[in-house]
Amino acid sequence: MSAPSVQVLIVGAGPTGLAAALFLTRLGIAVRIVDEATGPTTTSKALAVNPRSLELLEPTGVTARIRQEGQRIDTIRVAHEGRTTATFRPHWDRIAPGRPMTILPQARTEALLAEALADLGVRPEYGAGLTGLTQTADSVTAGLSTGETVSADLLLGADGAHSETRHALDLDFPGDASDEPWHLMDVAIEGAPLDEARIEFQRAGPLITLPFSGGVFRIIGFGADLLPRLPAGWKAGPILWQSDFKVSHRMVPTMAVGRVALAGDAAHIHSPIGGRGMNLGIEDAYVFAACTVDALNGDLSRIADYARVRHAVDAAWVNTSRGLTGFVASQSLPVRTLKRIAPSVAATIPGFIDQALKRGMGLDHPTAVR
């Protein structure tokens, strides 16, 4: 069974695919977005929506909704075995006026993207996974698990870490993976500041807490049970969601082959430290949409430009994340000593936190592709 041609077929209806569909549709480009899942995600997964993503999404109306529902972060506290070693209060008015880092469960971010997309007449098609693709100099032909065959000018694979699009392109996904699992849990906590992210270095392992609205916190760590290691005075309620994962750092050798491009976790994965995963995917989506306009007007080299520019940005963060994760996870004596001393030293350096946040929040590079 064949379907009419579309300009762009998007495989994957997570935040990257939804953002790409939204950006493209607003540019007047006809899209279809499909996903092998039976419906949208219902779990919190990624939480941080950073200032760069808020900037890119602002014209769509989604940013206002995210800020309305989400919890802004006004303080970053670093502690060592229960004792505060540094307190950073980001100057969001200088770093990203009107766009503070905001915590919102991924399920809600996706829902807001999908609602904005539906307002433009486009809805994700669930239960339709990619089964294979071929391409010529003029088009891409994709097979779907529904039995349908779709012809498109371009295809964007935003179908996650186990991307069928990446497999269909026969691309490697080189990198490394940790041996020790990290634990995630969402839990209501009484007595904890609602606008503060906390990073605590403990002998049992690192412990990171992030608040989202309603007094619920995401706890990230490894080592012994996490809840007994919370700061004194914090009272944990029932666990609302939990999961374990092993950190991987991987990057595809190229983010596009001909008329097929990759974005988000299909192209790069890394640890959650820094909160860039979903945000890198939204950046990918924005740049892909901008380049697609030119590609559909006859300049297919713009897809190669997308791949070149985004590979440089994404690979740099994968490497940065690898280093940060190794530092946070290390239990060697020299690193434990550095964890105790370095935050307080950094707090005394003028402008340090602003520059570090610009790097971490994706504000250290332009989104335009030349």
C-alpha positions in Angstrom: 0.0 0.0 0.0 1.4 3.4 -1.0 0.7 6.8 0.3 1.0 10.2 -1.3 4.4 11.9 -1.1 5.2 14.3 1.7 8.0 16.7 1.9 9.5 15.4 5.2 8.8 12.2 6.9 9.8 12.3 10.6 10.4 9.0 12.3 10.0 9.3 16.1 7.5 11.4 18.1 9.6 12.2 21.1 10.6 15.7 21.9 13.1 15.9 19.0 10.6 14.7 16.4 7.8 16.7 17.7 9.9 19.9 17.8 11.1 19.2 14.2 7.5 18.7 13.0 6.5 22.0 14.7 9.4 24.0 13.3 8.9 22.6 9.8 5.1 23.0 9.8 5.5 26.6 10.8 7.8 27.1 7.9 5.0 25.8 5.5 6.6 22.4 4.9 4.3 19.4 4.7 5.3 16.7 7.2 4.2 13.3 8.6 5.4 12.2 11.9 5.3 8.5 12.8 6.3 6.4 15.9 6.4 2.7 16.6 5.0 3.2 20.1 1.3 2.8 20.7 1.0 6.3 22.2 2.9 9.2 23.8 5.2 8.8 26.7 3.7 9.0 30.2 6.8 9.1 32.3 8.9 12.0 33.4 12.2 10.9 31.7 14.2 14.1 30.8 13.4 17.1 33.0 15.5 20.1 32.2 14.4 22.6 29.5 17.3 24.9 29.1 17.4 28.6 28.0 18.5 27.7 24.4 15.5 25.4 23.9 13.2 28.1 25.4 14.6 30.6 23.0 14.0 28.4 20.0 10.5 27.4 21.0 9.4 30.9 22.0 7.8 31.8 18.6 5.7 28.6 18.8 4.0 29.5 22.1 5.4 26.4 23.8 7.9 28.3 25.9 5.2 30.3 27.7 3.4 27.1 28.5 6.6 25.4 29.7 7.4 28.3 32.0 3.8 28.4 33.3 3.8 24.7 34.3 7.5 24.2 35.1 9.7 25.0 38.0 12.5 27.5 37.5 15.9 26.8 39.0 17.3 29.8 40.9 20.0 28.2 43.0 22.6 25.4 42.4 24.0 24.1 45.7 27.1 21.9 45.8 27.7 19.9 49.0 30.2 17.3 50.3 29.1 14.7 52.8 26.2 16.9 54.0 28.2 20.2 54.1 27.6 23.0 51.6 30.8 23.8 49.7 29.4 26.3 47.2 26.1 28.0 46.4 25.6 29.4 42.9 22.7 31.7 42.0 22.6 32.1 38.2 22.1 35.6 36.9 19.4 34.5 34.3 18.7 38.1 33.6 22.2 38.4 32.2 22.7 34.9 30.8 19.3 34.4 29.2 16.7 37.2 30.0 13.3 35.7 30.5 14.4 32.1 29.9 15.7 30.5 33.2 16.4 26.9 33.2 13.1 25.2 33.9 12.3 21.7 35.1 9.3 20.0 33.6 8.7 16.2 33.1 9.3 15.1 29.6 5.8 13.8 29.2 4.4 17.3 29.7 7.0 18.9 27.4 6.0 16.4 24.7 2.3 17.0 25.3 2.8 20.8 24.9 4.7 20.3 21.7 2.0 17.9 20.4 -0.7 20.4 21.3 1.0 23.2 19.4 1.5 20.9 16.4 -2.2 19.8 16.5 -3.2 23.4 16.4 -1.5 23.5 13.0 -3.3 20.4 11.8 -0.6 17.8 12.3 -0.7 14.8 14.7 1.7 12.0 15.4 0.8 8.6 13.9 1.4 5.9 16.5 1.9 2.2 15.9 3.8 3.0 12.7 7.5 2.1 13.0 10.1 2.3 10.3 10.9 -1.1 8.8 13.3 0.0 6.1 14.2 2.7 3.7 15.8 3.3 0.3 16.8 6.6 -1.4 17.6 7.9 -4.8 19.0 11.3 -5.9 15.4 12.6 -5.8 13.5 11.0 -2.9 13.4 8.7 0.0 11.0 5.7 0.2 10.2 4.3 3.7 8.4 1.2 4.7 6.2 1.3 7.8 5.1 -1.5 10.2 1.5 -0.8 9.1 2.4 -2.1 5.6 2.4 1.4 4.1 5.1 2.7 1.9 5.8 6.5 2.1 7.7 8.6 -0.4 9.2 11.8 0.9 11.7 14.4 -0.3 13.6 14.1 3.0 13.5 11.8 6.1 14.5 12.7 9.6 15.3 9.9 12.0 14.5 11.0 15.5 13.7 7.5 16.8 15.9 7.3 19.8 19.0 5.4 20.9 17.9 2.2 19.2 17.1 4.0 16.0 15.8 1.9 13.1 16.7 4.8 10.8 20.4 4.6 11.9 20.4 0.9 11.4 18.8 1.3 7.9 21.7 3.7 7.0 24.2 1.0 8.3 25.9 3.6 10.5 28.0 2.6 13.5 27.3 4.1 16.9 30.8 4.1 18.5 31.4 5.0 22.1 31.5 3.5 25.6 29.2 2.4 28.4 29.6 2.3 32.2 29.5 -0.9 34.2 27.7 0.5 37.2 24.0 1.3 36.9 22.7 4.7 37.9 19.3 5.0 39.7 16.6 7.5 38.9 13.5 8.1 41.0 10.8 10.7 41.3 9.6 11.2 44.9 7.7 13.9 46.9 10.0 15.5 49.5 9.1 17.8 52.4 11.6 20.3 53.7 13.6 20.7 50.5 13.9 24.1 48.6 11.6 24.1 45.6 13.8 26.3 43.3 17.2 24.6 44.1 19.2 22.0 42.3 21.6 20.1 44.6 24.7 18.1 43.8 26.2 16.3 46.7 29.4 14.3 46.7 29.3 11.4 49.1 31.6 8.5 49.8 28.7 6.2 48.7 28.5 8.0 45.4 27.1 11.3 43.9 23.6 12.3 44.7 21.7 14.9 42.5 18.3 16.3 43.3 16.2 18.4 40.9 12.8 19.9 41.8 9.8 20.0 39.7 6.4 21.6 40.5 4.2 20.2 43.2 7.0 19.3 45.6 8.2 16.3 43.6 11.9 15.8 43.1 14.0 13.8 40.6 16.9 12.0 42.4 19.8 10.7 40.4 22.7 8.7 41.9 24.5 5.4 42.2 25.8 3.4 45.1 23.8 2.5 48.2 20.1 3.2 48.5 19.4 6.9 47.6 16.6 7.9 50.0 18.5 7.3 53.2 21.3 9.6 51.8 19.1 12.7 51.4 20.1 15.8 53.5 19.0 16.1 57.1 15.6 17.6 57.4 14.3 16.3 54.1 11.4 13.8 54.4 10.7 11.6 51.4 7.2 10.4 50.6 6.2 7.5 48.3 8.3 6.8 45.2 6.3 7.9 42.2 8.5 6.4 39.5 12.0 4.8 39.3 14.3 3.3 36.8 17.9 2.1 36.5 20.2 2.8 33.5 23.8 2.4 32.5 25.4 5.6 31.1 26.6 5.4 27.5 28.5 8.0 25.5 28.1 7.5 21.8 28.1 9.6 18.6 27.4 8.6 15.0 30.2 9.3 12.5 27.8 11.4 10.4 24.4 12.9 11.0 23.2 12.6 7.4 23.4 10.3 4.4 22.0 11.8 1.3 18.4 12.8 1.9 18.2 11.1 5.4 19.3 12.9 8.5 19.5 11.9 12.2 18.7 13.9 15.3 18.5 13.6 19.0 19.3 10.2 20.7 19.4 8.5 17.3 22.6 10.4 16.7 24.1 11.0 20.1 23.6 9.8 23.7 25.3 10.7 26.9 24.8 10.9 30.7 22.0 13.1 32.1 24.6 15.2 33.9 24.2 18.7 32.6 20.7 18.1 31.3 21.5 18.5 27.7 20.0 15.4 26.1 16.5 16.5 25.1 17.8 20.0 24.6 20.4 18.9 22.1 17.7 17.1 20.2 15.5 20.3 20.1 18.5 22.2 18.7 19.1 19.5 16.1 15.4 19.9 15.1 15.6 23.6 14.8 18.7 23.6 12.6 17.4 20.7 10.5 14.2 22.7 9.8 16.2 25.8 8.8 18.4 23.8 6.4 15.4 21.9 5.0 13.9 25.1 3.6 17.0 25.5 1.3 17.2 21.8 0.5 13.6 21.7 -0.7 14.4 24.7 -2.9 17.1 22.8 -4.7 20.2 23.1 -2.5 20.5 19.6 -1.1 24.0 20.5 0.2 22.3 22.2 3.1 21.5 18.8 4.6 25.2 18.1 4.6 25.7 21.5 6.3 23.2 20.4 9.0 25.2 17.3 9.6 28.5 19.1 9.7 27.5 21.8 12.1 25.4 19.7 14.5 27.9 16.9 14.6 30.5 19.4 15.8 28.2 20.7 18.6 26.8 17.4 19.6 30.1 15.5 19.6 31.7 18.3 21.7 29.0 17.9 24.4 29.2 14.1 24.3 33.0 14.5 25.1 32.3 17.1 27.8 29.6 14.9 29.3 32.0 11.9 29.4 34.5 14.0 31.3 32.0 15.4 33.7 30.5 12.0 34.4 33.9 10.5 35.0 34.7 13.3 37.5 31.3 13.0 39.3 31.5 9.2 39.5 35.2 8.8 40.4 35.9 7.7 44.0 39.7 8.1 43.8 41.2 10.0 46.7 42.6 12.9 44.5 39.2 13.4 42.8 37.3 13.2 46.1 39.6 15.9 47.4 39.1 18.0 44.3 35.3 17.6 44.7 35.5 19.0 48.2 37.7 22.0 47.2 36.9 23.0 43.6 33.3 24.2 44.1 34.3 26.8 46.7 37.2 28.0 44.6 35.0 28.3 41.5 32.5 30.4 43.5 35.2 33.0 44.1 36.0 33.5 40.4 34.1 36.4 38.9 31.8 35.4 36.0 32.7 31.7 36.4 29.2 30.4 36.9 27.8 32.6 34.1 30.3 31.2 31.6 29.9 27.6 32.8 26.2 27.9 32.5 26.4 29.3 29.0 28.4 26.3 28.1 26.1 23.9 29.8 22.9 25.5 28.7 23.8 25.6 25.0 24.3 29.3 24.8 28.0 29.2 23.7 27.3 28.7 20.0 25.0 30.1 17.3 22.1 28.1 15.9 22.5 29.6 12.4 24.1 27.3 9.8 26.4 28.8 7.2 
